[in-house]
């Protein structure tokens, strides 16, 4: 048996030389009088998105990553939990899944992700307060809103951790 490269070369030459004449006529005849039209097509021009659009998409992506959207899609946890009071027997809603660090309810992930995004926006606002071309009142507003956002995000995140892990001291 011959090597594969020789058999492929022999097969391709036999196909080219042993072509059916009717097939050859049908292959050549329509293109002797049919011509493609001359089109003046313009390529679509793509413009770059604005910096605020890119920032908004990055912020949305960051929110989705830190809030555990992938975990929620794969595991499909309930949106919110419930617990029964021992004394009264009343059922009350529970937002945080206590005692399990590697598990979460959907609302827990979204609220934690919102706190991380709030802290990030606070840092951006504090950075905007350093611009020399802004009025002093605007700088003070940006700085105070940024500091408030970072402090709220930090305090709430620490509260979430204390609810999630009751034995967490610091």
C-alpha positions as CSV (number, residue, x, y, z in Angstrom):
1,X,0.0,0.0,0.0
2,X,1.3,3.4,-0.9
3,X,1.8,6.2,1.6
4,X,-1.1,8.5,2.2
5,X,0.4,11.5,0.6
6,X,0.9,9.7,-2.7
7,X,-2.7,8.4,-2.7
8,X,-4.1,11.8,-2.1
9,X,-2.0,13.3,-5.0
10,X,-3.1,10.5,-7.3
11,X,-6.8,10.9,-6.3
12,X,-6.7,14.7,-6.9
13,X,-5.2,14.3,-10.4
14,X,-7.8,11.7,-11.4
15,X,-10.7,13.9,-10.3
16,X,-9.4,16.8,-12.3
17,X,-8.8,14.8,-15.5
18,X,-11.9,12.5,-15.3
19,X,-14.5,15.2,-15.0
20,X,-17.9,14.6,-16.6
21,X,-18.4,16.9,-19.7
22,X,-21.9,17.8,-18.8
23,X,-20.8,18.9,-15.3
24,X,-18.0,20.9,-17.0
25,X,-20.5,22.7,-19.2
26,X,-22.8,23.4,-16.3
27,X,-19.9,24.7,-14.3
28,X,-18.6,27.1,-17.1
29,X,-21.6,28.1,-19.1
30,X,-23.6,30.2,-16.6
31,X,-20.6,32.2,-15.6
32,X,-19.7,33.1,-19.2
33,X,-22.7,35.6,-19.4
34,X,-23.5,36.1,-15.7
35,X,-21.4,38.7,-13.9
36,X,-21.6,39.8,-10.3
37,X,-22.8,43.3,-9.9
38,X,-20.4,46.1,-8.9
39,X,-21.4,47.0,-5.4
40,X,-20.1,49.9,-3.5
41,X,-20.4,48.6,0.0
42,X,-19.1,50.6,2.9
43,X,-17.7,48.9,5.9
44,X,-19.6,49.8,9.1
45,X,-17.6,52.1,11.3
46,X,-17.4,51.1,14.9
47,X,-16.8,53.9,17.4
48,X,-15.4,53.3,20.8
49,X,-17.8,53.5,23.7
50,X,-17.7,56.5,26.1
51,X,-15.6,56.2,29.2
52,X,-18.7,56.2,31.4
53,X,-20.2,53.4,29.4
54,X,-17.1,51.3,30.0
55,X,-17.1,52.3,33.7
56,X,-20.7,51.3,34.0
57,X,-20.1,47.9,32.4
58,X,-17.1,47.2,34.6
59,X,-19.0,48.2,37.7
60,X,-21.9,45.9,36.7
61,X,-19.5,43.1,36.0
62,X,-17.8,43.7,39.4
63,X,-21.2,43.6,41.1
64,X,-22.1,40.3,39.5
65,X,-18.8,38.7,40.3
66,X,-18.7,39.7,44.0
67,X,-22.4,39.0,44.6
68,X,-22.0,35.4,43.6
69,X,-24.2,35.3,40.5
70,X,-22.4,32.3,39.1
71,X,-22.9,30.5,42.5
72,X,-26.6,31.4,42.4
73,X,-27.0,30.0,38.9
74,X,-25.2,26.8,39.5
75,X,-26.5,25.9,43.0
76,X,-29.9,27.6,42.8
77,X,-30.2,28.6,46.5
78,X,-33.5,30.0,47.7
79,X,-33.9,33.8,47.6
80,X,-34.4,34.1,51.4
81,X,-34.5,31.6,54.2
82,X,-36.8,31.2,57.2
83,X,-36.4,30.0,60.8
84,X,-39.0,29.2,63.5
85,X,-38.9,30.8,66.9
86,X,-38.5,28.2,69.6
87,X,-40.8,30.0,72.1
88,X,-43.6,31.4,70.0
89,X,-43.4,29.0,67.0
90,X,-43.7,32.0,64.6
91,X,-41.8,31.7,61.3
92,X,-39.5,34.7,60.6
93,X,-37.5,35.4,57.4
94,X,-33.7,35.0,57.5
95,X,-31.5,36.9,55.0
96,X,-28.1,35.4,56.0
97,X,-27.3,31.7,56.0
98,X,-25.7,31.5,59.4
99,X,-22.8,29.2,60.1
100,X,-22.0,28.4,56.5
101,X,-19.2,30.4,55.0
102,X,-19.4,28.7,51.6
103,X,-23.2,29.0,51.2
104,X,-25.5,32.0,50.7
105,X,-29.1,33.0,50.0
106,X,-29.6,35.1,46.9
107,X,-30.5,38.3,48.8
108,X,-27.4,37.8,51.0
109,X,-25.1,37.8,47.9
110,X,-26.8,40.8,46.3
111,X,-26.7,42.9,49.5
112,X,-23.0,42.0,50.1
113,X,-22.2,42.8,46.5
114,X,-24.0,46.1,46.8
115,X,-21.9,47.0,49.8
116,X,-18.6,46.2,47.9
117,X,-19.8,48.3,45.0
118,X,-20.8,51.2,47.3
119,X,-17.3,51.1,48.8
120,X,-15.8,51.2,45.3
121,X,-17.9,54.1,44.3
122,X,-16.9,55.9,47.5
123,X,-13.2,55.5,46.5
124,X,-14.0,56.9,43.0
125,X,-15.8,59.9,44.6
126,X,-12.8,60.6,46.8
127,X,-10.6,60.5,43.8
128,X,-12.9,63.0,42.0
129,X,-12.6,65.3,45.0
130,X,-8.8,65.7,44.3
131,X,-9.4,67.4,40.9
132,X,-8.0,71.0,40.9
133,X,-10.4,72.3,38.3
134,X,-13.5,71.8,40.4
135,X,-15.1,74.3,42.7
136,X,-14.3,73.9,46.4
137,X,-18.0,73.2,47.3
138,X,-18.1,70.4,44.7
139,X,-14.8,69.0,46.0
140,X,-16.2,69.0,49.6
141,X,-19.4,67.3,48.4
142,X,-17.5,64.6,46.5
143,X,-15.1,64.0,49.4
144,X,-17.9,63.8,52.1
145,X,-20.0,61.5,49.9
146,X,-17.0,59.3,49.2
147,X,-16.0,59.0,52.8
148,X,-19.6,58.3,53.9
149,X,-19.9,55.6,51.2
150,X,-16.7,53.9,52.3
151,X,-17.6,54.0,56.0
152,X,-21.2,52.7,55.4
153,X,-19.9,49.9,53.2
154,X,-17.2,48.9,55.7
155,X,-19.6,49.0,58.7
156,X,-22.3,47.1,56.9
157,X,-19.8,44.5,55.6
158,X,-18.5,43.9,59.1
159,X,-22.1,43.6,60.3
160,X,-22.8,41.0,57.6
161,X,-19.7,39.0,58.7
162,X,-20.8,39.1,62.3
163,X,-24.2,37.8,61.3
164,X,-22.8,35.2,59.1
165,X,-20.1,34.0,61.5
166,X,-21.4,34.6,65.1
167,X,-18.0,33.7,66.7
168,X,-16.1,36.4,64.6
169,X,-14.6,38.8,67.1
170,X,-12.8,41.4,65.2
